[in-house]
Amino acid sequence: MTELLEKAFEEASKLSELEQNALARWLIDEIISERKWEKAFAESEDVLDKLADEAIEEHAQGKTKPLDIN
């Protein structure tokens, strides 16, 4: 455990039980959420690469047209 995390837990230990539980739940939820995003991105990276390759190929074949943003 890093010194900074140890200090954070030391400070958290001074909170009331209710505040400690709320902080713990928030931290656990954040860690779980971050892991889910990392997994989702890792799984979608190959799909995004494939789509980008297809778009580049279609552009090279003249199958695309400029986007008119007006």
DSSP file (Angstrom, degrees, kcal/mol; ACC not computed):
  #  RESIDUE AA STRUCTURE BP1 BP2  ACC     N-H-->O    O-->H-N    N-H-->O    O-->H-N    TCO  KAPPA ALPHA  PHI   PSI    X-CA   Y-CA   Z-CA
    1    1 A M              0   0    0      0, 0.0     2,-0.0     0, 0.0     0, 0.0   0.000 360.0 360.0 360.0 138.6    0.0    0.0    0.0
    2    2 A T     >  -     0   0    0      1,-0.1     4,-2.3     4,-0.0     5,-0.2  -0.303 360.0-116.0 -74.4 160.9    1.3    3.4   -0.9
    3    3 A E  H  > S+     0   0    0      1,-0.2     4,-2.5     2,-0.2     5,-0.2   0.888 116.1  54.1 -62.2 -39.0    2.0    6.1    1.8
    4    4 A L  H  > S+     0   0    0      1,-0.2     4,-2.3     2,-0.2    -1,-0.2   0.913 109.3  46.7 -64.3 -42.1   -0.6    8.3    0.3
    5    5 A L  H  > S+     0   0    0      2,-0.2     4,-2.5     1,-0.2    -1,-0.2   0.896 110.8  52.8 -67.1 -38.8   -3.3    5.6    0.6
    6    6 A E  H  X S+     0   0    0     -4,-2.3     4,-2.3     1,-0.2    -2,-0.2   0.916 109.9  48.8 -59.7 -42.7   -2.2    4.8    4.1
    7    7 A K  H  X S+     0   0    0     -4,-2.5     4,-2.6     2,-0.2    -2,-0.2   0.902 109.6  52.2 -64.6 -40.5   -2.6    8.5    5.0
    8    8 A A  H  X S+     0   0    0     -4,-2.3     4,-2.5     1,-0.2    -2,-0.2   0.923 111.9  45.4 -61.4 -43.8   -6.0    8.5    3.4
    9    9 A F  H  X S+     0   0    0     -4,-2.5     4,-1.9     2,-0.2    -1,-0.2   0.860 110.3  54.7 -68.9 -34.0   -7.1    5.5    5.4
   10   10 A E  H  < S+     0   0    0     -4,-2.3     4,-0.4    -5,-0.2    -2,-0.2   0.931 112.1  43.6 -62.4 -44.8   -5.6    7.0    8.6
   11   11 A E  H >< S+     0   0    0     -4,-2.6     3,-1.4     1,-0.2     4,-0.3   0.902 111.6  54.1 -66.5 -40.3   -7.7   10.2    8.0
   12   12 A A  H >< S+     0   0    0     -4,-2.5     3,-1.8     1,-0.3    -1,-0.2   0.829  97.3  65.4 -63.3 -31.1  -10.8    8.1    7.2
   13   13 A S  T 3< S+     0   0    0     -4,-1.9    -1,-0.3     1,-0.3    -2,-0.2   0.687  93.9  61.4 -66.2 -15.7  -10.4    6.2   10.4
   14   14 A K  T <  S+     0   0    0     -3,-1.4    -1,-0.3    -4,-0.4    -2,-0.2   0.567  88.2  94.1 -84.7 -10.1  -11.2    9.5   12.2
   15   15 A L  S <  S-     0   0    0     -3,-1.8    -3,-0.0    -4,-0.3     0, 0.0  -0.317  88.7 -91.5 -77.6 164.2  -14.6    9.7   10.6
   16   16 A S     >  -     0   0    0      1,-0.1     4,-2.8    -2,-0.1     5,-0.2  -0.257  40.6-104.8 -67.2 164.4  -17.8    8.4   12.2
   17   17 A E  H  > S+     0   0    0      1,-0.2     4,-2.5     2,-0.2     5,-0.2   0.902 122.9  51.5 -59.0 -41.8  -18.8    4.8   11.5
   18   18 A L  H  > S+     0   0    0      1,-0.2     4,-2.1     2,-0.2    -1,-0.2   0.923 112.1  45.6 -61.7 -45.5  -21.5    6.0    9.2
   19   19 A E  H  > S+     0   0    0      2,-0.2     4,-2.6     1,-0.2    -2,-0.2   0.879 111.7  52.5 -66.7 -37.8  -19.1    8.2    7.2
   20   20 A Q  H  X S+     0   0    0     -4,-2.8     4,-2.8     2,-0.2    -2,-0.2   0.925 110.4  47.8 -62.9 -44.0  -16.5    5.4    7.1
   21   21 A N  H  X S+     0   0    0     -4,-2.5     4,-2.6     2,-0.2    -2,-0.2   0.896 111.8  49.7 -64.6 -39.6  -19.1    3.1    5.6
   22   22 A A  H  X S+     0   0    0     -4,-2.1     4,-2.4     2,-0.2    -2,-0.2   0.922 113.1  46.7 -64.4 -43.4  -20.2    5.6    3.1
   23   23 A L  H  X S+     0   0    0     -4,-2.6     4,-2.7     2,-0.2    -2,-0.2   0.911 112.5  50.0 -64.2 -42.8  -16.6    6.3    2.1
   24   24 A A  H  X S+     0   0    0     -4,-2.8     4,-2.7     2,-0.2     5,-0.2   0.924 111.2  48.2 -62.4 -45.3  -15.9    2.5    1.9
   25   25 A R  H  X S+     0   0    0     -4,-2.6     4,-2.6     1,-0.2    -1,-0.2   0.920 112.8  49.0 -62.0 -43.6  -19.0    1.9   -0.3
   26   26 A W  H  X S+     0   0    0     -4,-2.4     4,-2.4     2,-0.2    -2,-0.2   0.927 112.7  47.5 -61.5 -45.7  -18.1    4.8   -2.6
   27   27 A L  H  X S+     0   0    0     -4,-2.7     4,-2.4     2,-0.2    -2,-0.2   0.922 112.9  48.0 -63.6 -45.2  -14.5    3.6   -3.0
   28   28 A I  H  X S+     0   0    0     -4,-2.7     4,-2.6     1,-0.2     5,-0.2   0.929 112.0  50.0 -61.1 -45.2  -15.5    0.0   -3.7
   29   29 A D  H  X S+     0   0    0     -4,-2.6     4,-2.6    -5,-0.2    -1,-0.2   0.897 110.5  50.4 -61.1 -40.5  -18.1    1.2   -6.2
   30   30 A E  H  X S+     0   0    0     -4,-2.4     4,-2.5     2,-0.2    -1,-0.2   0.910 110.9  48.3 -64.2 -42.8  -15.4    3.3   -7.9
   31   31 A I  H  X S+     0   0    0     -4,-2.4     4,-2.1     2,-0.2    -2,-0.2   0.929 113.6  46.8 -64.1 -45.3  -13.0    0.4   -8.1
   32   32 A I  H  X S+     0   0    0     -4,-2.6     4,-2.1     1,-0.2    -2,-0.2   0.918 112.9  49.7 -62.7 -43.8  -15.6   -1.9   -9.5
   33   33 A S  H  X S+     0   0    0     -4,-2.6     4,-2.4    -5,-0.2    -2,-0.2   0.912 109.6  51.0 -61.8 -43.7  -16.7    0.7  -12.1
   34   34 A E  H  X S+     0   0    0     -4,-2.5     4,-2.4     1,-0.2    -1,-0.2   0.904 109.6  50.4 -62.0 -41.8  -13.2    1.4  -13.2
   35   35 A R  H  X S+     0   0    0     -4,-2.1     4,-2.3     2,-0.2    -1,-0.2   0.898 109.6  51.0 -63.5 -40.2  -12.6   -2.4  -13.7
   36   36 A K  H  X S+     0   0    0     -4,-2.1     4,-2.8     2,-0.2    -2,-0.2   0.920 111.0  48.0 -63.4 -43.7  -15.8   -2.7  -15.8
   37   37 A W  H  X S+     0   0    0     -4,-2.4     4,-2.7     2,-0.2     5,-0.2   0.911 111.3  50.7 -63.5 -42.2  -14.7    0.3  -18.0
   38   38 A E  H  X S+     0   0    0     -4,-2.4     4,-2.3     2,-0.2    -1,-0.2   0.916 113.2  45.5 -61.4 -42.9  -11.3   -1.2  -18.5
   39   39 A K  H  X S+     0   0    0     -4,-2.3     4,-2.3     2,-0.2    -2,-0.2   0.928 113.3  49.2 -66.5 -45.1  -12.7   -4.5  -19.5
   40   40 A A  H  X S+     0   0    0     -4,-2.8     4,-1.7     1,-0.2    -2,-0.2   0.907 113.4  46.6 -62.0 -42.0  -15.3   -3.0  -21.8
   41   41 A F  H  X S+     0   0    0     -4,-2.7     4,-1.4     2,-0.2    -1,-0.2   0.915 110.9  51.7 -67.5 -42.0  -12.7   -0.8  -23.5
   42   42 A A  H  X S+     0   0    0     -4,-2.3     4,-0.5    -5,-0.2    -1,-0.2   0.889 112.3  46.8 -61.6 -39.1  -10.3   -3.7  -23.9
   43   43 A E  H  < S+     0   0    0     -4,-2.3     4,-0.5     1,-0.2    -1,-0.2   0.806 115.1  45.7 -73.1 -29.4  -13.0   -5.8  -25.5
   44   44 A S  H  X S+     0   0    0     -4,-1.7     4,-2.7    -5,-0.2     5,-0.2   0.617  90.9  83.2 -89.4 -12.6  -14.1   -3.1  -27.9
   45   45 A E  H  X S+     0   0    0     -4,-1.4     4,-2.3     1,-0.2    -1,-0.2   0.904  91.6  48.5 -59.8 -43.2  -10.6   -2.0  -28.9
   46   46 A D  H  X S+     0   0    0     -4,-0.5     4,-2.2     2,-0.2    -1,-0.2   0.897 111.8  49.9 -63.8 -40.2  -10.4   -4.8  -31.6
   47   47 A V  H  > S+     0   0    0     -4,-0.5     4,-2.6     2,-0.2    -2,-0.2   0.920 110.6  49.4 -64.6 -43.6  -13.9   -3.8  -32.9
   48   48 A L  H  X S+     0   0    0     -4,-2.7     4,-2.4     1,-0.2    -2,-0.2   0.899 110.1  51.3 -63.2 -40.5  -12.9   -0.2  -33.1
   49   49 A D  H  X S+     0   0    0     -4,-2.3     4,-2.4    -5,-0.2    -1,-0.2   0.919 110.9  48.5 -60.5 -44.0   -9.7   -1.1  -35.0
   50   50 A K  H  X S+     0   0    0     -4,-2.2     4,-2.4     2,-0.2    -2,-0.2   0.922 111.6  48.8 -63.9 -44.8  -11.6   -3.2  -37.5
   51   51 A L  H  X S+     0   0    0     -4,-2.6     4,-2.3     1,-0.2    -1,-0.2   0.895 111.3  50.2 -62.8 -40.2  -14.2   -0.4  -38.1
   52   52 A A  H  X S+     0   0    0     -4,-2.4     4,-2.4     2,-0.2    -1,-0.2   0.919 110.0  50.2 -64.0 -43.3  -11.4    2.1  -38.6
   53   53 A D  H  X S+     0   0    0     -4,-2.4     4,-2.3     1,-0.2    -2,-0.2   0.906 110.7  49.9 -61.0 -41.9   -9.7   -0.2  -41.1
   54   54 A E  H  X S+     0   0    0     -4,-2.4     4,-2.6     2,-0.2    -1,-0.2   0.910 110.6  49.7 -63.2 -42.2  -12.9   -0.6  -43.0
   55   55 A A  H  X S+     0   0    0     -4,-2.3     4,-2.2     2,-0.2    -2,-0.2   0.903 111.1  49.0 -64.3 -41.4  -13.5    3.2  -43.1
   56   56 A I  H  X S+     0   0    0     -4,-2.4     4,-2.4     2,-0.2    -1,-0.2   0.914 112.4  48.7 -63.9 -42.7   -9.9    3.8  -44.4
   57   57 A E  H  X S+     0   0    0     -4,-2.3     4,-1.7     2,-0.2    -2,-0.2   0.918 111.0  49.6 -64.1 -44.4  -10.4    1.1  -47.1
   58   58 A E  H  <>S+     0   0    0     -4,-2.6     5,-2.8     1,-0.2     6,-0.5   0.892 111.4  49.7 -62.6 -39.1  -13.8    2.6  -48.2
   59   59 A H  H ><5S+     0   0    0     -4,-2.2     3,-1.5     1,-0.2     5,-0.2   0.920 109.0  51.7 -64.6 -43.3  -12.2    6.0  -48.4
   60   60 A A  H 3<5S+     0   0    0     -4,-2.4    -1,-0.2     1,-0.3    -2,-0.2   0.817 109.2  51.4 -62.9 -30.5   -9.3    4.7  -50.5
   61   61 A Q  T 3<5S-     0   0    0     -4,-1.7    -1,-0.3    -5,-0.2    -2,-0.2   0.402 117.6-113.7 -87.3   2.4  -11.9    3.0  -52.8
   62   62 A G  T < 5S+     0   0    0     -3,-1.5    -3,-0.2    -4,-0.2    -2,-0.1   0.719  79.3 128.4  74.8  20.9  -13.7    6.3  -53.2
   63   63 A K      < +     0   0    0     -5,-2.8     2,-0.3    -6,-0.2    -4,-0.2   0.410  55.8  73.8 -89.1   2.2  -16.8    5.0  -51.5
   64   64 A T        -     0   0    0     -6,-0.5    -9,-0.0    -5,-0.2     0, 0.0  -0.729  63.5-154.9-111.9 163.3  -17.0    7.9  -49.0
   65   65 A K        -     0   0    0     -2,-0.3    -2,-0.0     0, 0.0    -6,-0.0  -0.968  33.4 -88.5-134.4 154.0  -18.0   11.5  -49.5
   66   66 A P        -     0   0    0      0, 0.0     2,-0.6     0, 0.0     0, 0.0  -0.251  43.3-114.3 -60.5 146.2  -17.1   14.7  -47.6
   67   67 A L        -     0   0    0      2,-0.0     2,-0.9     1,-0.0     0, 0.0  -0.728  21.0-146.4 -83.8 122.5  -19.2   15.6  -44.7
   68   68 A D        -     0   0    0     -2,-0.6    -1,-0.0     1,-0.1     0, 0.0  -0.804  17.3-178.6 -91.1 105.5  -21.1   18.8  -45.2
   69   69 A I              0   0    0     -2,-0.9    -1,-0.1     1,-0.2    -2,-0.0   0.463 360.0 360.0 -86.4  -0.3  -21.4   20.4  -41.8
   70   70 A N              0   0    0      0, 0.0    -1,-0.2     0, 0.0    -2,-0.0   0.447 360.0 360.0 -91.3 360.0  -23.4   23.4  -43.0
